[in-house]
Amino acid sequence: MYRLLSSLTNRPWLVFVAVLGVSVAFLIAAAGNTRMETDLDEYMPKDHPAFIYSDEAEEWFDIDDGIIIALEHPDGIYNHGTLSKIKDLTKELERHDLIDRGDVTSLYTVDNITGSEDGLDVRSFYSKVPETELELDALRRGVRANDMVRGRLVSEDETVTLIVAELGDDAFSQEFYHEILDLTAAYEGPEKLYVAGRPIVEGTMAYLAPKDMKRMVPIVLLIITAVLALVLRSPKSTFFTLLVVVLSTLWTFGLMAWLGIPIYAVSTMIPVMLIAIGVADGIHIYGHLGLYQRVTPGVSARDGASEMIRGMWKPVVMTSVTTAVGFISLLTSDVYPIKYFGMFTAFGVMSAMVLSLVLIPAGVVAFGLPGAGKATAKAKAKPEGSDGIAVAFGRDVMRHRKLTIAVTVVVVVISAMGATKIWINSSFLEKFERDSDIVLTDAFINERFGGTSTLNVILDSSDDGAMKRPDVLRLMDEMQTESEMLEEVGDSFGLADYLRRINKVMHADDPAFDTIPESAELVAQYLLLYEMSGDPETLWRTVDYDFAKSNITLQLKGDDSKTINRAIGVVEEFRPLFEDLGVSVNYAGSGYKGLIFTDLILKGQVKSLILSLGIIVVLLSLMFRRISAGLIGVIPITITAIVSFGVMGLLGIPLSTTTALISSIAIGVGIDYAVHFMERFRVAAKRTGDVVATIADAMHHSGRAIMFNAVVVIAGFLVLLFSAFPPNRVLGALVSGNMFISLLGTVTIMVVVMVQTKFYFKK
């Protein structure tokens, strides 16, 4: 490896041309093929049993997420102007190419089930917009008398009404998102219009995430440049170190585009990650060169570049491989955004390694040594291993080794207790600011209606006609009533609602008959009447043609896992009762998929954490040719992971698609410090044979470099505090804290353990 790298270094312009050619190819690939993916269905494995069943149920009952448009008039919706807008907006949505005519529900299209002399009458509330007070009052009274509409489509205070347009999985696009926003804006005044629903949440994320990335990349580049200038104190060193991370980022996104992998919300953090992480190799390489220049005044650029490669290629390769392992371990996750984040971040890390070992030495040969290769008399007089802050710190650690061990144990125990309080959250709304328009709109609609999120409960029987049985229908109705007792469940809708409504209107609107019919024959008669009198398509959203399966929709006040779990908890109480009737209980829809999503995140975290630690132990054992090296090397990152989860648990920070990356980042980046320090410790131990001298040498050489590295990485990740998404800001703060803990653990407890176990010492 050394000979190959040296050979390339001696041909710097060939290196520059080759790097330029590869970069241009990746740039061309990235320019035309990048796309943003926010569809939750595309985040999940298609072969998961829960998703397979949910997809089937969605086909059975035409379950789709919808765009919810709320029209608010401060004086009430029952006026000619507002009702005209409801009609016109409904028709415009029905005419849209991406929306089926029957998938738009509003006061203009919804069925009003009433009784008549001839039997059952099913028609819309109005076809011609009411104009007179008498007509308006009749409409008002009709809505108030219909429990299937009042509170569900028209608010109880009658100032807000909803229009719901359901979309297929492939219908939503960025263009459609902006069309909807422009369309609703055109209907403003005096009514105020609000737009919500999962497609709008996904669309807003797809719109903001690329803008967020474009804003953060210049900031992180500016901050990293400033920090590198202070640490490296050389314009040439700063330039080539930055060039490495910029090109590695370009290569990463170019490969994603070439392979057709979309950009997920979490992928927008890859540039910040690679820029913050990728500078580590340059810092260590230039740090080694600087120390070499101090003890070898007048060294030539070619000899300096050769020494950079000879002294640093092994630790750079080792740290890059172990860092990549931390991210590669995310491939164990079944969640696609996390899987791809790990895969391509690992590729970026390895790209930065190759570029650092090739481009930086070539830059030294072509453009000269940093600082012109002159060592000052003061630097020359200061021998390697002389006393300094790093060396003094190492001496103090050894002097207070018992205190170091005690403090470490206390911190780990407290953190482990806090980690037990971690919860998982897949809420899309939690990704936005609490005072953002989309969150406030969602809260506005949730306050006045059943909820913008849904959970679909699927009842399944092997017997045709099971859903016509009064005992099954009564249990359905009881389950819905019990569910609505929860604060998180605003409303529910199913086949029982149709039958209660029909039974009531067939008995002159007598409230006493707002119940499930007593006999199966009467149920069958009512359903036949509805099929003959109304639009049966709406009925088939609650039951299949054979009446063997039924869909009950629970409207939820939130899309987080706690809310969904509470609703499922109530439904699960009825599972044994349904099973006694020969009916199984299952779940479907985006709400349930989100819950399974959280479970996959947790399982992926556990698997990736165990896998990455195991692989790193093996790699370090092979690198240093002793098992103790592997076990000692993972001490800082293990402590860091425990402390990180402990902080999340104690502060109530949930695991999400973003914060689930914490452990992999902590392991992947934090292991660098341990590898560099252990490698220098090994070299110094063989040379000096003295523990004190070895610690002083390791602290002076690697201690300085990893401190500088930590400062740069922390500064880079703190840029995430400027993100528009709260989870990204939390991740930035947590990772920055993790880097400090990894650094501290490396130069404290790991050093103590190395000395106590006589690491590379016989005595």
ABEGO torsion letter per residue (X at the ends): XAAAAAAAAABAAAAAAAAAAAAAAAAAAAAAABBBBABAAAABBAABAAAAAAAAAAAAAGBBBBBBBBBBBAAEABBAAAAAAAAAAAAAAAABAABBAAABBBAAABBBBBBBAAEBBBBBABABBBABAAAAAAAAAAAAABAAABGAABBAAGABBBBBBBBBAAABBAAAAAAAAAAAAAABOABBBBBBEAAAAAAAAAAAAAAAAAAAAAAAAAAAAAAAAAAAGBAAAAAAAAAAAAAAAAAAAAAAAAAGBBBBAAAAAAAAAAAAAAAAAAAAAAAAAAAAAAABBGBBAAAAAAAAAAAAAAAAAAAAAAAAAAAAAAAABABAAAAAAAAAAAAAAAAAAAAAAAAAAAAAAAAEBBGGGBBBAAAAABBBGBBBAAAAAAAAAAAAAAAAAAAAAAAAAAAAAAAAABBBBABAAAABBAABAAAAAAAAAAAABAEABBBBBBBBBABBGAAABAAAAAAAAAAAAAAAABAABABBBBAAAAAAAAAAAAAGGBAAABBBBABAAAAAAAAAAAAAABBAAAAAAABBAAGABBBBBBBBABABAAAAAAAAAAAAAAAAAAAAAGBBBBBBEAAAAAAAAAAAAAAAAAAAAAAAAAAAAAAAAAAAGBAAAAAAAAAAAAAAAAAAAAAAAAAGBBBBAAAAAAAAAAAAAAAAAAAAAAAAAAAAAAAAGBAAAAAAAAAAAAAAAAAAAAAAAAAAAAAAAABABAAAAAAAAAAAAAAAAAAAAAABAAAAAAAAAGBGBAX
